[in-house]
Amino acid sequence: MSGALVLSAFTASTALGVGTAPLLAALRAGTSGLKPCDFETCDLPTWIGEVPGVDAVALPPELAAYHCRNNRLALLGLQADGFLDAARAAIARHGADRVALILGTSTSGILSAELAYRERAGGPGEGALPVWFDYRATHNTGSVASFVRDLLGLRGPAFAISTACSSSAKAFAAADRLIATGLADAAIVGGVDSLCLTTLYGFASLQLTSPEPCRPCDAGRRGLSIGEAAAFALLEPAQQPAPGAIVLAGWGESSDAHHMSAPHPEGRGSRAAMQQALARAGLQPAQVGYINLHGTATPANDSSEGAAVAAVFGHGVPCSSTKGMTGHTLGAAGGVEAVVSALALQHGLLPASVGTQTPDPAIDLPIVLSPQLAPGLRHVLSNSFGFGGSNCSLVLSRGEGA
C-alpha cells in the first residue's frame, strides 16, 4: 500500500506527567520533571525521571501474568490521550491481522527479576526463585509487545526491538517497511522502558550518571539522568495527508561498528543515519527547521553528535535535547522524542534544552536555551543513538496547508 504514513494518534507519558498535555505545557514553559533519586532501594547521588502513578495501575485479571512495572507503565501510557480507543478503532477498520505492533524497550520488566532474586528460597543468592515470578511474561524483552498484543487482540506481526536507546525510533522504520511490503495496513509503534536497579547501578558503574540534573551539550555536563516513559503512535497510510497532519517523512538507520558503548568520535554512523533520513524524506538539510538531539549530556555522546550534525546541517539549524525535561528514557527515548517532535510541529514551537547553562563551545550548534515560537515549522529531525553504535534518525513533517 502506497502513500505517506500519518501519525493519526500519538501519546507520551513521562516524568512530566501522563499524556501529552503536561508534556506540551513543559515544552512551552521549559520546565523539568527530574527529581533526586528515590527509586526503590537505590542509593545513588543522581537524578531520575519517574512517571507518576505507575504503581497504582492494575492490569486486567485475564492478563495478570504480565504484572510488572514495565507493563503497568505500558497500560498507563496506552490509556492516555484516548490512544487505546484510537488503536481499537484502527483495528476495527483494518482488521486485527492487518495492524502491526512494534515496540522498543531496553530492560523491559527486569525489575521483577530483581525483586524475585531477593525472595529466593534460602535467602538472597540461594535456592529457587519464587513461584510468582514469570520470566516470559515480565523480564523477557518481548513481554511488553506480547502484553499489548493480547490487550488489543492483535493477530498481525508483533515484536519488540531492543537496540538500546535507538529501540523505539527503529520501531517507526520497521513499521514503514512492513506496510510498504504489504504485510500490514497500519501499525502501532512506540516504546516502553521503566526504572530498574540494573539500569541505575549499571550506568553509575560506567561513571555516566550525573549528580545533578543533566545538562545536555553544556560545557560542564557531568552525565545523564535516567528516566522512564511510555510512548505510542498509530501509523496509517494516506494518499493525501490532511493539512496539518503529522507525517513520518523519512528515516535512516546505521551502525557505527566502532565500540561496544562509546560512539564513533566523529559521529560517522549517526551522520549516515541523518543523511538517509533526509534522502528518504526528499529534503535538503536547510529545509529542516529543528533538530531534537539525542543529547544525553555525557561528554562523548554530545561531542560525537555535535560533530555529526554540523557535518550534515552546518551550523544554522536550531537544536536542543529534551532529556533535561524527561531524563534519558532509554528504549522509550525515540518514541518520546518523536512525540515531542510532533507536538513541536503541531504547535509551532522550538523546545528548549532544559538544564543547559553554558553551551560547550566545541559543539558548534545553535542550542535553543529557552522555548521559542516557530509558527512556520514544517520539518523536524529527531536523533536516537544507542549503545553499540545503533543509530536511528526520523524526519517528521507537517502537512501543507495548515
C-alpha positions in Angstrom: 0.0 0.0 0.0 1.5 3.4 -1.0 1.1 6.8 0.5 2.5 8.8 3.3 2.4 7.4 6.8 0.4 9.7 9.1 0.6 9.7 12.9 -3.1 9.6 13.3 -2.8 9.3 17.0 0.1 9.6 19.5 0.8 9.9 23.2 3.6 10.0 25.7 3.8 9.6 29.4 7.0 10.8 31.1 8.2 12.2 34.4 6.4 15.4 33.4 3.0 13.6 33.7 0.6 11.2 32.0 -0.2 12.1 28.4 0.7 14.9 26.1 -1.0 17.8 28.0 1.7 18.0 30.8 4.4 17.4 28.2 3.2 20.2 26.0 2.9 22.5 29.0 6.5 21.7 29.9 7.7 22.2 26.4 6.1 25.7 26.3 7.5 26.6 29.8 10.9 25.0 29.6 10.4 23.0 32.9 11.8 19.7 34.0 10.3 16.6 35.6 13.6 15.4 37.1 14.0 14.8 40.9 16.7 13.4 43.2 16.8 9.6 43.0 14.5 7.9 45.5 13.5 4.8 43.4 13.1 1.5 45.2 16.2 0.8 47.3 18.6 2.7 45.0 21.2 4.7 46.9 22.9 6.8 44.3 23.7 10.5 44.1 21.8 11.1 40.9 18.5 12.5 39.5 15.8 10.5 37.8 12.6 10.9 35.8 9.8 8.8 37.3 6.4 8.6 35.8 3.7 9.4 38.4 1.0 6.8 39.1 2.7 3.6 37.7 2.3 1.7 41.0 -1.4 2.3 41.2 -2.1 0.7 37.8 -3.9 -2.7 37.8 -3.7 -5.0 34.8 -6.9 -6.7 33.6 -7.4 -10.0 35.5 -7.1 -12.1 32.3 -3.6 -10.5 31.8 -2.4 -10.8 35.4 0.6 -13.0 34.3 2.1 -9.8 32.7 2.1 -8.0 36.0 5.3 -5.9 36.2 6.3 -2.3 36.3 7.0 -2.1 32.6 3.6 -3.5 31.6 1.8 -1.3 34.1 3.6 1.7 32.6 2.6 0.5 29.1 -1.1 0.3 30.2 -0.9 3.7 31.8 0.5 5.2 28.6 -2.0 3.5 26.3 -4.9 4.9 28.3 -3.7 8.5 27.9 -5.0 10.9 25.2 -7.6 8.4 24.0 -4.9 6.3 22.4 -6.4 3.0 23.4 -9.7 3.9 21.8 -7.9 5.2 18.6 -6.0 1.9 18.4 -9.1 -0.2 18.7 -10.9 1.9 16.1 -8.0 1.3 13.7 -8.1 -2.4 14.4 -11.8 -2.3 13.5 -11.1 -0.5 10.3 -8.1 -2.6 9.1 -8.6 -5.9 10.8 -6.8 -7.5 13.8 -4.5 -9.4 11.4 -3.5 -6.3 9.4 -2.3 -4.0 12.2 1.3 -4.5 13.1 2.7 -3.8 16.6 6.4 -2.8 17.0 7.6 -1.6 20.4 11.0 -0.7 21.6 12.4 -1.4 25.1 15.8 -1.8 26.7 15.3 -3.6 30.0 11.6 -4.5 29.8 10.4 -6.0 33.1 13.8 -6.7 34.6 12.7 -5.1 37.9 10.5 -8.2 38.5 13.6 -10.4 38.3 15.5 -8.1 40.6 12.7 -8.4 43.2 12.4 -12.1 42.7 16.0 -12.7 43.5 15.5 -11.1 46.9 12.9 -13.8 47.7 14.9 -16.9 46.7 14.3 -19.8 49.0 17.1 -19.9 51.5 17.7 -16.2 51.2 19.3 -13.8 48.6 21.6 -15.7 46.3 20.4 -19.2 47.2 17.7 -21.6 46.2 14.8 -21.4 43.7 13.1 -18.3 42.5 9.6 -17.6 44.0 6.7 -19.3 42.2 5.1 -15.9 41.3 8.0 -15.0 39.0 7.2 -15.5 35.3 10.2 -14.7 33.2 8.5 -14.9 29.8 5.7 -12.5 30.8 7.7 -10.0 32.7 11.5 -9.9 32.4 11.7 -11.1 28.8 12.4 -8.4 26.2 9.3 -9.4 24.2 7.0 -9.1 27.2 5.7 -5.7 26.5 4.8 -6.5 22.9 3.1 -9.7 24.0 1.1 -7.8 26.6 -0.1 -5.1 24.3 -0.8 -7.6 21.6 -3.0 -9.6 23.9 -4.6 -6.5 25.4 -5.7 -5.3 21.9 -6.4 -8.8 20.5 -4.0 -8.3 17.6 -3.1 -11.1 15.2 -0.7 -9.4 12.8 3.1 -9.0 13.0 4.1 -8.1 16.6 7.6 -7.9 18.1 9.9 -5.9 20.3 13.1 -4.1 19.2 15.9 -3.9 21.8 18.8 -1.9 20.4 19.4 0.2 23.5 18.5 3.9 23.1 17.5 3.7 19.4 14.9 1.0 20.0 11.6 2.8 19.7 12.8 5.1 16.9 13.7 2.0 14.9 10.1 0.8 15.5 8.9 3.6 13.2 11.3 2.4 10.5 10.3 -1.2 10.9 6.6 -0.3 10.6 7.2 1.6 7.4 8.9 -1.5 5.9 6.1 -3.8 7.0 3.4 -1.5 5.5 5.4 -0.9 2.3 5.9 -4.7 1.7 2.2 -5.4 2.2 2.5 -7.3 5.5 0.3 -4.8 7.3 -2.0 -1.9 6.6 -1.3 0.1 9.7 1.0 -0.1 12.7 1.1 0.7 16.4 4.6 1.7 17.3 6.4 3.2 20.3 8.5 2.3 23.3 8.2 1.5 27.0 11.1 1.4 29.4 10.7 1.6 33.2 13.1 2.3 36.0 15.0 -0.6 37.5 18.1 -1.1 39.7 20.1 -2.7 36.9 19.9 0.4 34.8 20.6 2.8 37.6 23.6 1.0 39.0 24.8 -0.1 35.6 25.1 3.4 34.2 26.6 4.5 37.5 29.2 1.8 37.3 30.1 3.2 33.8 30.5 6.7 35.5 27.8 8.1 33.2 25.2 9.3 35.8 25.2 12.9 36.8 25.0 14.0 40.5 22.8 16.9 39.3 20.0 17.3 36.7 21.6 16.5 33.3 22.9 19.4 31.2 22.9 18.4 27.6 25.6 20.0 25.4 26.8 22.1 28.4 30.4 22.9 28.9 30.2 21.5 32.4 28.0 18.4 31.6 28.5 15.6 34.0 26.4 12.7 32.7 22.9 11.6 32.2 19.7 11.4 34.3 17.9 8.1 33.9 14.2 8.3 33.2 11.2 6.1 32.3 8.4 6.6 29.8 5.7 5.0 27.6 5.1 6.5 24.1 2.9 5.3 21.3 1.9 6.3 17.8 -0.6 4.9 15.4 0.8 5.0 11.8 -1.7 4.8 8.9 -1.2 5.4 5.2 -2.8 8.4 3.5 -2.6 9.2 -0.2 -3.0 12.9 0.6 -2.4 13.8 4.2 -4.8 16.4 5.6 -3.5 19.9 6.2 -1.6 19.9 9.4 -1.3 16.1 9.7 2.0 14.9 11.2 3.7 12.6 8.7 6.6 10.2 9.0 8.6 11.7 6.1 11.8 9.7 6.4 14.0 7.6 8.5 17.6 6.3 8.5 19.4 3.6 10.3 23.1 2.7 10.7 25.7 1.1 12.9 28.9 2.7 14.0 30.7 -0.6 14.1 33.1 1.2 16.4 32.8 0.2 20.1 30.5 -1.6 22.4 29.4 1.5 24.3 31.3 4.6 23.0 30.0 6.4 19.9 32.3 7.0 16.9 34.1 10.2 17.9 33.3 11.9 14.6 29.8 10.5 14.5 30.3 8.5 11.4 27.3 6.2 11.9 25.0 8.9 13.2 25.9 11.1 10.2 24.9 8.3 7.8 21.5 7.8 9.6 20.7 11.5 9.3 21.7 11.6 5.6 19.5 8.5 4.9 16.5 10.1 6.7 16.8 13.3 4.7 17.1 11.3 1.4 14.0 9.3 2.2 12.1 12.5 3.0 13.4 14.2 -0.2 14.7 17.1 1.8 17.8 19.2 1.8 19.4 20.0 5.2 18.4 23.6 5.0 14.7 22.6 4.9 14.8 21.1 8.4 13.7 23.7 11.0 14.6 22.0 14.2 16.7 19.0 15.4 15.8 17.1 18.5 19.2 15.9 19.6 19.9 12.5 21.2 21.7 14.8 23.6 22.3 12.5 26.6 24.6 15.0 28.4 27.5 12.5 28.5 30.8 14.1 27.3 31.4 11.5 24.5 27.8 11.4 23.1 27.2 15.1 22.9 30.6 15.8 21.2 30.1 13.0 18.7 26.6 14.0 17.8 27.6 17.7 17.6 30.3 16.8 15.1 27.9 14.7 13.0 25.1 17.3 13.0 27.5 20.0 12.0 28.8 17.8 9.1 25.3 17.3 7.7 23.5 20.5 8.5 26.2 23.1 9.1 25.7 25.5 12.0 22.3 27.1 11.3 19.5 24.7 12.3 18.2 25.2 15.9 18.9 22.2 18.1 18.0 21.1 21.6 17.9 18.0 23.8 14.7 17.4 25.8 16.3 14.8 28.1 16.8 17.6 30.7 13.0 17.5 31.0 12.2 13.8 30.9 15.5 12.1 31.7 17.0 9.6 29.3 14.2 7.1 28.8 16.5 4.6 27.1 14.5 2.2 24.9 11.5 4.6 25.0 13.5 7.7 24.1 13.0 7.5 20.4 9.2 7.2 20.8 9.0 10.0 23.4 11.1 12.4 21.2 9.0 11.5 18.1 6.0 12.7 20.1 7.9 15.8 21.2 8.7 16.5 17.5 5.1 16.0 16.6 4.0 18.5 19.3 6.6 21.0 18.1 5.2 20.7 14.6 1.6 20.9 15.7 2.1 23.9 17.9 4.9 25.7 16.1 7.5 25.7 18.9 11.2 25.0 19.4 11.7 23.2 22.7 14.5 24.3 25.0 17.5 22.3 26.0 16.4 22.4 29.7 19.4 22.2 32.0 21.9 23.6 29.6 23.5 26.7 31.1 26.7 27.4 29.1 26.8 25.6 25.7 30.0 23.8 25.1 31.9 25.9 22.5 33.3 22.7 21.0 29.7 21.8 20.0 29.2 24.4 17.3 25.4 24.3 17.0 22.7 26.8 17.8 21.4 25.3 21.0 17.9 26.5 22.0 18.2 27.7 25.6 14.6 28.8 26.1 11.3 27.8 24.4 10.7 29.7 21.2 7.7 30.1 18.9 8.2 28.8 15.4 4.8 29.1 13.5 6.3 28.2 10.2 7.9 24.9 11.4 7.4 22.2 8.7 10.2 19.6 9.1 11.8 18.2 12.3 14.6 15.6 12.6 14.9 13.5 15.7 18.0 11.5 16.6 18.2 8.3 18.7 21.6 6.7 19.1 22.2 3.6 21.2 25.0 1.6 22.8 27.0 -0.4 20.4 26.6 2.3 17.7 22.9 1.5 16.8 21.7 4.8 15.2 18.3 5.9 14.0 17.1 9.3 12.8 13.5 10.2 12.0 12.1 13.1 9.9 8.6 14.2 10.8 6.8 16.8 8.7 3.6 18.8 8.9 1.1 18.5 6.1 0.9 21.5 3.8 -1.9 24.0 4.0 -2.1 24.1 7.8 
